[in-house]
């Protein structure tokens, strides 16, 4: 069972990196939103980010929902690592 928790924690870590990459890409001016890498990150992260955006309003023009999602996913990842015995 600990192998399953370890695998889930690893998958969450990869997902966290994908969200972090998406955040960093928003800081690049004149980035082509139709670039295949940008589109792939959007398809991977939108299922989690879009519901969070509907619940968490932006502060001014800053969307803080990805930060909240990162915090929640990090908490879940640490919990899974503890269940796996690695924490």
Order of alpha helices (4+ residues) and beta strands (2+ residues): alpha-alpha-alpha
